[in-house]
């Protein structure tokens, strides 16, 4: 999952203080939704800043579901078929909608 702000910011240092809190709130909601949607025991949140870590100079976070014993650091990634990606997207969308609506009610 990528969380990308609509406004353009090259990195975290470019975010005005008044926009930082809403971004953190979105990151919290999204991280919880990823964990719930995929039955993960935790998540890894990555923010790459500057070369050579950052290839795309638009602020964004990678949110990765994690599982106990998942061997994350040595696992190879592979591309999933479009049909499976669409199913996962729909599942995540349901959890995001639930969490967003619960936040609005508070």
C-alpha positions, 0 to 999 in steps of 0.5 A: 500500500502506498499512502500519497498526499494530494499536495506536492511535498518533496519530503517530510521536511517540506510539509507545513506543520498544519498539514503534518497532523492530518497526514499522521492521522491518515497514516494511522488509519491506513496502517490499521486498515492494512493490518486488519485487511490482511490479518497481519500481526504488524506492519512496516512503514517506510519513508524514503528520503533523498537519493539514493533511497528516494526515486520519486520526489513526491512524499509517500509512505510504503505500508507493508503487512507483516507476519511473525516469521515472514522472513521479510528482509530476505524475501523476493517480491513478485508481481501478482496477477491483476485479478488478485491485485483488484481483489486485495484492493477491494478488501483493503478499501472496505477496511479503509472505509470502516476506519474512516467512518469510525473516525468521523463519528468520534 
